[in-house]
Amino acid sequence: MRWVLVWLGLLLWLQVASAQTAAQVGSAPWRAQMSQWLGDAVGEQLRTDPAGRALRVDIEVGALDSRLRLAPCQRVEPYVPTGTRLWGRSRIGLRCTEGPVAWNVFLPIYVRVWGPGWVLRRPVAPGDTLTPDVAELTEVDWTLHRDPVLARPQDWQGREAARALAAGQVLRATVVRAPQVFEAGATVRLRVEGQGFILTATGEALGDGRVGEPVRVRLANRRVLVGTVVDAQTVALPL
C-alpha cells in the first residue's frame, strides 16, 4: 500500500505559548514521527479489506483553533479517539503527557482513500440490467460516500440499477440490486436443509423475490415464514 501524506499547514498544528513546545511540534523528527503514526493508524484500519486491494491514501491535516493557548509540553502524544474512524472528515487527539499542565486537544484531518472502482459510461434507467460494457474501471475516492464501492465486476454485473444512475457515477452497494426472479403471489418452494435431510413445502410469495434477499411466504395453513430467495422457484429457510 502506498501512502501519500499531504501535510497542509503543519507548522500551525499547535498554537502554543511556549517556544519550546512550538519548536518541538514543528521539528522535522516530530513531523516524521507523526507521519509514520498516522500512516500506521490508517493502514491498520484498512487491513480489514479481505480482497487485499492496492489502496492509495491521502491525509490532509487541518489546524487547531487559533484561539487556543496551550501550556509548555515536553511530550505530545497522538491518539485515535474512541469510536472514531479515520475515514473522510475525521479527527485525532493530541495530549500532553509530560508538562506542568496536562492538556488534550483534537486536530481535524481529512483521510481520502483511493482504490479501484467502476464508473458508468452512460446513464442507466431504474431496473435496467448492468452489463460489462456499461462501466469502466478507474481509481476513485472511496470516502466520498458512506456506502462501499463495488470494486469487483461480479459485485454489479448482471444486477439491476436500483434507481436512475448518471454517467460518471461510481457504482456503490446501494445503487444496484439483485434481479427480480418472481413477483408477489407466485407459488414458490420452501426448502429447509440440514445435516442429512432436506424438507420442502409449497407457499405463496407475499412480496417480489430477488436472489439473496429476504421474502415472506405464506403456507397453506396461513402461517407466514421469512426465507432467502435462491432462484425463481426456491426460498431457503433457516433452521
C-alpha positions in Angstrom: 0.0 0.0 0.0 1.4 3.4 -0.9 0.9 6.3 1.4 0.7 9.9 0.2 0.6 12.2 3.3 -0.3 15.8 2.5 0.7 17.9 5.4 -1.0 21.3 5.0 -0.2 24.0 7.5 1.8 21.5 9.6 3.7 24.2 11.5 0.3 25.7 12.6 -0.9 22.5 14.2 -0.4 23.8 17.7 -0.8 27.4 18.7 1.3 27.3 21.8 2.5 29.9 24.3 5.9 28.2 24.7 8.7 28.5 22.2 10.0 25.1 23.4 6.7 23.4 22.6 6.4 25.2 19.3 9.9 24.1 18.3 9.2 20.6 19.3 5.9 20.4 17.3 7.5 22.0 14.2 10.6 19.9 14.2 11.4 17.5 11.4 11.8 14.5 13.7 8.3 15.2 15.2 6.7 15.6 11.8 8.3 12.3 10.6 7.0 10.5 13.7 3.5 11.9 13.3 3.6 10.9 9.6 4.5 7.4 10.4 2.0 7.2 13.2 -0.9 8.4 11.1 0.1 6.1 8.2 0.2 3.1 10.5 -3.1 4.0 12.1 -4.9 4.3 8.8 -3.1 1.2 7.5 -4.3 -0.9 10.4 -7.9 0.2 9.7 -7.6 -0.8 6.0 -6.1 -4.2 6.7 -9.7 -5.5 7.1 -10.1 -5.3 3.3 -10.5 -9.1 2.5 -9.6 -8.7 -1.1 -6.2 -7.2 -0.4 -6.7 -4.5 -3.0 -4.0 -1.9 -3.5 -5.1 1.4 -2.0 -3.6 4.9 -2.0 -4.2 7.2 0.9 -4.0 11.0 1.1 -4.1 12.6 4.6 -4.8 16.3 4.8 -4.1 17.8 8.2 -6.1 20.8 9.4 -5.2 23.3 12.1 -6.2 23.8 15.7 -8.4 26.7 16.8 -6.1 29.8 16.7 -7.6 31.0 20.0 -6.1 28.0 21.9 -3.3 28.8 24.3 -1.5 25.6 25.5 0.9 25.2 28.3 4.5 24.1 27.5 4.9 20.4 27.0 7.9 18.1 26.7 5.9 15.2 25.2 2.9 15.4 22.9 1.2 12.1 22.0 -1.3 11.5 19.2 -4.2 9.0 19.6 -7.4 8.0 17.9 -10.5 8.9 20.0 -12.8 6.1 20.9 -15.4 5.4 18.2 -13.5 7.5 15.6 -12.9 6.1 12.2 -10.1 7.5 10.1 -12.2 7.9 7.0 -13.2 11.1 5.2 -13.5 14.0 7.6 -12.3 12.9 10.9 -10.0 13.9 13.8 -7.2 12.7 16.0 -6.4 13.6 19.6 -3.2 15.2 20.9 -2.4 15.1 24.6 0.4 16.4 26.7 1.8 13.6 28.8 4.9 15.4 30.1 4.4 19.0 31.2 3.4 21.3 34.1 -0.2 21.2 32.9 -1.9 18.3 31.2 -4.0 19.2 28.2 -5.9 17.4 25.4 -7.0 18.8 22.1 -8.5 17.5 18.8 -6.9 18.1 15.4 -9.2 17.8 12.3 -7.9 15.6 9.4 -9.3 14.5 6.1 -8.5 11.0 5.0 -9.0 10.1 1.4 -8.7 6.5 0.3 -8.3 5.9 -3.4 -8.9 2.5 -4.8 -10.4 0.6 -7.8 -14.0 1.5 -8.7 -16.3 1.2 -11.6 -17.7 4.5 -13.2 -20.7 4.5 -15.5 -20.0 5.4 -19.1 -23.6 6.4 -19.8 -26.9 6.9 -17.9 -28.8 3.8 -16.7 -32.6 3.7 -16.1 -34.1 2.2 -13.0 -34.4 -1.6 -13.4 -32.0 -1.9 -16.3 -29.5 -4.8 -16.1 -25.9 -3.7 -15.7 -23.8 -5.3 -18.5 -20.0 -5.3 -18.7 -19.8 -2.5 -21.2 -21.8 0.0 -19.1 -18.9 0.9 -16.8 -15.1 1.3 -16.8 -12.6 0.5 -14.1 -10.7 3.5 -12.7 -9.3 4.9 -9.4 -12.0 6.6 -7.3 -12.2 8.1 -3.8 -13.8 5.5 -1.6 -14.5 8.1 1.2 -16.8 10.4 -0.8 -19.8 8.4 0.4 -20.6 6.1 3.3 -21.8 3.3 1.0 -19.0 0.9 -0.1 -17.6 0.9 -3.6 -18.2 -2.1 -5.8 -14.6 -2.8 -6.7 -15.1 -6.3 -8.3 -17.1 -6.8 -11.6 -19.0 -9.7 -10.0 -20.4 -7.3 -7.5 -22.5 -5.5 -10.1 -22.5 -7.2 -13.5 -25.9 -8.9 -14.1 -27.6 -6.9 -11.3 -30.2 -4.1 -11.8 -30.0 -0.4 -11.2 -31.9 0.4 -8.0 -32.6 3.9 -9.3 -31.7 6.3 -12.1 -27.9 6.4 -12.5 -26.0 9.2 -14.2 -23.0 8.9 -16.5 -19.8 9.3 -14.4 -21.4 7.9 -11.3 -19.4 5.5 -9.2 -21.1 2.1 -8.6 -21.7 1.6 -4.9 -23.6 -1.0 -2.9 -26.8 0.9 -2.6 -27.3 1.8 -6.3 -27.6 -1.8 -7.5 -29.9 -4.7 -6.6 -30.3 -8.3 -7.4 -32.6 -9.0 -10.4 -36.2 -9.9 -9.7 -36.9 -13.6 -10.2 -40.6 -13.8 -9.2 -43.5 -11.5 -8.2 -45.7 -11.3 -5.2 -48.4 -14.0 -5.5 -46.1 -16.5 -7.2 -46.0 -20.1 -5.9 -42.6 -21.0 -4.5 -41.0 -24.0 -2.9 -39.7 -23.5 0.7 -36.6 -25.6 1.5 -35.0 -26.4 4.8 -31.7 -28.2 4.6 -29.8 -29.7 7.5 -27.3 -32.4 8.1 -28.5 -35.5 6.3 -32.0 -34.2 5.4 -34.0 -31.7 3.2 -37.6 -30.6 3.9 -39.7 -28.9 1.3 -43.1 -27.2 1.3 -45.1 -25.0 -1.1 -46.2 -21.5 -0.3 -47.3 -18.2 -1.8 -44.8 -15.3 -2.0 -46.1 -12.2 -0.3 -43.5 -9.9 -2.0 -41.4 -9.7 -5.1 -38.4 -12.1 -4.9 -34.8 -11.0 -5.6 -31.9 -13.5 -5.3 -30.1 -13.3 -2.0 -32.8 -11.1 -0.4 -35.5 -12.0 2.2 -39.1 -12.6 1.3 -42.2 -13.5 3.2 -44.0 -16.7 2.2 -47.5 -17.9 3.4 -48.0 -21.6 3.8 -51.3 -23.5 3.2 -52.1 -23.3 6.9 -51.8 -19.5 6.8 -48.5 -19.4 8.7 -46.1 -16.8 7.3 -42.4 -17.6 7.2 -39.4 -15.5 6.1 -36.7 -17.0 3.9 -34.0 -16.1 1.4 -34.6 -16.2 -2.3 -32.4 -18.8 -4.0 -33.8 -18.8 -7.5 -37.1 -18.3 -9.4 -38.8 -21.2 -7.7 -36.9 -21.7 -4.4 -36.8 -19.9 -1.0 -34.4 -21.2 1.7 -35.5 -21.2 5.3 -33.0 -21.1 8.2 -33.0 -24.0 10.7 
